[in-house]
Structure formats: structure tokens, C-alpha cells
Amino acid sequence: MSDDTSGRMSGPRAVDVSLRAVTEADLEVLFEQEQDPEATRRSRFPARERERFMTHWRTRVLGDPTVLVRAVVVDGEVAGNVVAWWEGERRFIGYWFGRAFWGRGVGTRALALFLREEKARPLYADPFGGNTGSVRLLEKSGFRREGTVLHGEDEHIMFVLDEL
């Protein structure tokens, strides 16, 4: 498959991927996506109850001017989000996609678009090591493995992107 600058991918499973600012109305969709038991199992990130989720998003994500967050939109539907935030002196990136959008190239295209906008380097990510989809996405996007970190009892891979 090839892609052009509009976010449209060509090929047999072509999808129109774009990014836009997250709105209050998107939070319900993002909350439902986080509740997917398969997604939480793969990511080792536990789903939050509604009030905790909404408070986190309203204050720590949307309410923090240092956070860059974008809704990922596929053919007019919110497919997930990509976000970058500071932890101390390191800038991290994370993402979450609804299961209906897995395996369609959405993550690859969304991350490529996001990395054009997010200019901080180095940029870090630390997915659960068993989350092969996330690991592959970061590797395809130019991130390199830098080691491992523990989150609770789970080993996560530390990735870093120095340049595009």
C-alpha cells in the first residue's frame, strides 16, 4: 500500500485516516474503546470507571496545554486517539484504537500523521512487551528499542524516536 499526504491509503483495504482535535463529544467513544477487554488484556492497561476516565481526560489531557492529543478519524468515525505528554524531562507518546480498526493500517497512518505534528525528539513509548501489534507499529514508525521497564509485574519495552 502507498499513501499520500491527505491521509488516504491506496490498495485493497483503503481507508481515509485523518487527525483532529479531541472534542468533549469524543470522550464517550474513547471511554467505550477503553472498556474492551481484549484491548486492556493486550495493553496491560486497566479500563477505568467512567468518572475517573472523564476526570483524567478533562483535566490531565484536554486541560493540560503541554499535552498534544488528536482524535483519529476513519471514514468519519472516531477510531481512537494519539497523545503525547511530558513525564519529567521525557516526552512520551501513546495511542488507543477501537478494535474495529485493528489490522487495517489505521495505526500506522495515524502515527505517521501525528509525528508530523509532534516535533519533540527524542520521543518515548513503552508498550507491554506482549502487545505485538503496538511493538510492530512503533518499529514501523522508526522507533528503536532502548531497553525494558517494569510497570507493576509486567515488562514493557522502552522505545525511542530520535529523528523521523
TIVEX-136811 format. One line per 4 residues: number of its first residue (from 0); their letters; for each residue x, y, z of N, C-alpha, C. Coordinates in pm, whole numbers. Example, Ala and Ser with C-alpha at 12.3 -4.5 7.8 and 13.67 -1.06 7.14 Angstrom:
0) AS) 1319 -569 780 1230 -450 780 1320 -330 780 ~ 1285 -225 708 1367 -106 714 1290 3 787
***
This chain:
0) MSDD) 83 -118 0 0 0 0 87 124 0 ~ 40 226 -64 109 354 -60 16 456 2 ~ 74 568 40 -11 672 97 31 806 41 ~ -61 899 46 -31 1033 2 -43 1126 122
4) TSGR) -25 1253 101 -23 1347 213 -161 1374 271 ~ -266 1332 207 -401 1357 259 -440 1259 369 ~ -367 1151 384 -404 1051 482 -478 935 420 ~ -504 941 292 -573 831 223 -473 725 187
8) MSGP) -504 603 218 -418 492 181 -476 427 57 ~ -389 379 -31 -438 313 -151 -414 163 -138 ~ -491 89 -207 -479 -56 -202 -616 -116 -176 ~ -621 -248 -160 -749 -317 -149 -828 -282 -23
12) RAVD) -762 -236 83 -832 -204 207 -818 -55 238 ~ -827 28 137 -802 171 155 -900 232 255 ~ -845 311 345 -926 383 441 -878 527 446 ~ -968 616 477 -936 758 489 -908 787 636
16) VSLR) -783 813 671 -742 839 808 -707 986 821 ~ -762 1051 922 -727 1190 950 -719 1211 1100 ~ -658 1321 1138 -648 1360 1278 -718 1494 1296 ~ -776 1510 1415 -836 1638 1450 -833 1651 1602
20) AVTE) -861 1771 1650 -866 1793 1795 -974 1704 1857 ~ -947 1656 1977 -1046 1579 2052 -1149 1675 2108 ~ -1276 1639 2094 -1384 1720 2148 -1446 1648 2268 ~ -1521 1722 2345 -1593 1664 2459 -1682 1548 2412
24) ADLE) -1742 1563 2296 -1830 1459 2243 -1756 1329 2211 ~ -1625 1336 2186 -1546 1216 2156 -1521 1130 2280 ~ -1530 1190 2398 -1491 1119 2519 -1572 993 2542 ~ -1698 993 2507 -1779 873 2525 -1729 759 2438
28) VLFE) -1694 790 2313 -1640 687 2223 -1507 634 2276 ~ -1419 724 2319 -1289 683 2371 -1305 600 2499 ~ -1401 637 2583 -1429 559 2704 -1473 417 2666 ~ -1564 404 2572 -1611 272 2531 -1497 189 2472
32) QEQD) -1409 251 2396 -1296 178 2339 -1205 126 2450 ~ -1187 204 2556 -1101 160 2667 -1163 44 2745 ~ -1291 26 2736 -1359 -81 2810 -1346 -219 2745 ~ -1293 -224 2623 -1280 -351 2551 -1185 -444 2625
36) PEAT) -1234 -560 2672 -1148 -650 2750 -1026 -702 2672 ~ -1038 -721 2543 -924 -768 2465 -818 -658 2454 ~ -861 -535 2438 -766 -423 2432 -693 -405 2564 ~ -764 -415 2674 -699 -399 2804 -606 -518 2833
40) RRSR) -644 -636 2788 -556 -753 2807 -427 -735 2729 ~ -438 -694 2605 -318 -678 2521 -228 -566 2570 ~ -287 -458 2614 -208 -341 2653 -158 -348 2796 ~ -222 -430 2877 -197 -437 3022 -227 -302 3087
44) FPAR) -322 -232 3028 -368 -105 3083 -513 -125 3127 ~ -540 -120 3256 -676 -149 3303 -776 -40 3265 ~ -895 -83 3229 -1001 12 3199 -1040 87 3327 ~ -1067 216 3311 -1108 298 3425 -1259 310 3429
48) ERER) -1313 330 3549 -1457 355 3558 -1484 493 3499 ~ -1608 515 3459 -1645 633 3380 -1598 765 3442 ~ -1628 790 3570 -1595 919 3629 -1444 943 3632 ~ -1369 838 3665 -1223 850 3668 -1168 877 3527
52) FMTH) -1222 807 3428 -1181 829 3289 -1209 974 3246 ~ -1331 1019 3270 -1371 1155 3227 -1288 1261 3299 ~ -1264 1244 3427 -1185 1341 3502 -1042 1346 3449 ~ -984 1229 3425 -849 1224 3369 -843 1297 3235
56) WRTR) -934 1268 3146 -932 1330 3014 -957 1480 3020 ~ -1051 1521 3101 -1084 1664 3107 -974 1746 3172 ~ -909 1693 3274 -809 1772 3347 -666 1745 3299 ~ -626 1620 3292 -487 1587 3265 -454 1580 3116
60) VLGD) -552 1560 3032 -526 1552 2888 -572 1681 2821 ~ -702 1703 2814 -753 1822 2746 -722 1950 2821 ~ -708 1941 2953 -683 2060 3034 -537 2097 3049 ~ -446 2021 2991 -303 2048 3003 -250 2100 2869
64) PTVL) -208 2225 2863 -162 2281 2734 -34 2218 2681 ~ 38 2140 2763 160 2076 2715 131 1940 2650 ~ 8 1894 2661 -32 1766 2601 -82 1791 2459 ~ -31 1713 2366 -83 1715 2229 -165 1589 2211
68) VRAV) -293 1604 2184 -381 1488 2166 -465 1509 2041 ~ -483 1402 1966 -563 1407 1845 -656 1287 1839 ~ -776 1313 1795 -869 1205 1763 -828 1150 1626 ~ -831 1020 1614 -805 953 1487 -942 925 1426
72) VVDG) -963 975 1306 -1092 961 1240 -1073 879 1113 ~ -1156 777 1098 -1151 689 980 -1289 692 915 ~ -1290 739 792 -1416 746 717 -1526 812 801 ~ -1491 919 873 -1587 996 951 -1615 944 1091
76) EVAG) -1557 832 1129 -1583 771 1260 -1459 781 1349 ~ -1478 811 1479 -1365 818 1572 -1311 676 1593 ~ -1187 656 1549 -1124 525 1556 -1036 510 1680 ~ -1001 622 1744 -914 618 1860 -848 752 1881
80) NVVA) -731 748 1948 -660 872 1975 -510 846 1980 ~ -436 953 1960 -290 953 1977 -259 1074 2064 ~ -168 1054 2160 -140 1159 2258 9 1162 2291 ~ 61 1282 2315 199 1299 2362 195 1386 2487
84) WWEG) 275 1348 2589 276 1418 2716 415 1411 2777 ~ 439 1498 2873 567 1500 2944 559 1418 3071 ~ 662 1337 3094 686 1271 3222 826 1313 3262 ~ 836 1409 3353 966 1465 3387 1024 1534 3265
88) ERRF) 1145 1492 3227 1210 1553 3111 1192 1473 2983 ~ 1111 1368 2989 1088 1284 2871 949 1308 2814 ~ 941 1313 2683 815 1327 2612 774 1188 2567 ~ 655 1144 2607 603 1012 2573 489 1023 2473
92) IGYW) 468 914 2402 357 903 2309 277 778 2345 ~ 147 786 2328 59 673 2348 -56 680 2250 ~ -129 572 2238 -241 567 2144 -334 457 2188 ~ -457 468 2142 -558 366 2168 -650 365 2048
96) FGRA) -675 247 1994 -763 233 1878 -872 133 1910 ~ -992 163 1865 -1102 70 1879 -1074 -58 1801 ~ -1119 -169 1855 -1089 -299 1794 -1134 -309 1648 ~ -1243 -244 1613 -1292 -248 1476 -1191 -193 1375
100) FWGR) -1090 -121 1426 -992 -56 1338 -856 -125 1339 ~ -843 -234 1414 -716 -306 1420 -690 -378 1288 ~ -564 -387 1250 -525 -466 1133 -560 -405 999 ~ -591 -277 999 -631 -211 874 -534 -101 832
104) GVGT) -421 -88 902 -324 16 869 -356 151 932 ~ -461 156 1012 -504 282 1073 -397 335 1168 ~ -344 248 1253 -242 293 1349 -118 345 1279 ~ -73 277 1177 46 319 1104 25 457 1043
108) RALA) -89 476 978 -115 604 913 -137 715 1017 ~ -211 685 1123 -238 785 1227 -109 829 1295 ~ -22 734 1326 103 769 1392 192 852 1299 ~ 196 819 1171 274 898 1075 223 1042 1070
112) LFLR) 92 1059 1066 35 1194 1065 66 1268 1195 ~ 54 1199 1307 79 1260 1437 226 1303 1450 ~ 318 1220 1403 460 1252 1416 501 1370 1330 ~ 422 1405 1231 446 1528 1155 414 1650 1240
116) EEKA) 320 1636 1328 276 1747 1413 355 1754 1543 ~ 383 1641 1603 459 1635 1729 607 1640 1695 ~ 670 1751 1726 809 1774 1685 913 1736 1790 ~ 872 1713 1916 969 1683 2022 1046 1555 1990
120) RPLY) 1176 1561 2006 1262 1445 1995 1369 1460 2102 ~ 1410 1357 2168 1359 1222 2149 1216 1209 2200 ~ 1147 1110 2148 1009 1079 2184 1007 933 2228 ~ 942 906 2341 945 773 2401 808 705 2398
124) ADPF) 810 573 2401 690 491 2415 731 365 2489 ~ 639 311 2570 674 191 2646 557 92 2651 ~ 527 29 2537 417 -68 2535 452 -197 2608 ~ 349 -267 2651 366 -400 2708 435 -488 2603
128) GGNT) 537 -562 2646 615 -643 2552 534 -746 2475 ~ 425 -794 2534 341 -893 2467 240 -834 2371 ~ 237 -703 2361 144 -636 2270 213 -623 2134 ~ 213 -732 2060 289 -737 1936 244 -634 1833
132) GSVR) 116 -602 1830 67 -501 1736 128 -365 1765 ~ 133 -328 1891 189 -199 1929 339 -196 1906 ~ 406 -305 1938 551 -314 1916 582 -298 1768 ~ 509 -368 1682 530 -357 1536 502 -216 1487
136) LLEK) 396 -154 1538 362 -19 1496 477 77 1525 ~ 533 70 1644 643 160 1679 767 132 1593 ~ 798 5 1572 914 -28 1488 895 22 1346 ~ 775 4 1289 748 52 1153 756 204 1144
140) SGFR) 733 270 1256 732 417 1260 869 476 1291 ~ 972 392 1300 1108 442 1317 1159 445 1459 ~ 1079 398 1556 1125 392 1695 1223 275 1708 ~ 1321 291 1797 1415 183 1824 1403 140 1969
144) REGT) 1430 13 1993 1426 -42 2129 1544 14 2208 ~ 1514 54 2332 1619 108 2418 1634 28 2548 ~ 1551 -70 2570 1559 -149 2692 1420 -188 2737 ~ 1410 -225 2863 1280 -263 2919 1257 -190 3050
148) VLHG) 1132 -179 3087 1091 -120 3214 978 -206 3271 ~ 966 -205 3402 857 -276 3466 746 -179 3503 ~ 624 -217 3472 504 -148 3519 429 -253 3599 ~ 439 -242 3731 385 -349 3815 469 -473 3791
152) EDEH) 403 -581 3756 474 -706 3728 497 -728 3579 ~ 450 -636 3497 457 -653 3351 580 -583 3294 ~ 652 -656 3208 767 -598 3140 720 -524 3014 ~ 763 -401 3004 732 -317 2888 862 -286 2816
156) IMFV) 854 -266 2686 970 -231 2605 978 -80 2594 ~ 1093 -24 2624 1114 119 2606 1162 144 2464 ~ 1088 226 2393 1123 266 2257 1156 413 2257 ~ 1243 453 2163 1275 595 2149 1282 628 1999
160) LDEL) 1233 746 1967 1243 800 1831 1328 925 1840 ~ 1447 918 1779 1537 1032 1781 1507 1129 1668 ~ 1481 1079 1551 1452 1158 1431 1349 1083 1349 ~ 1289 1151 1255 1200 1084 1161 1279 1019 1051
***
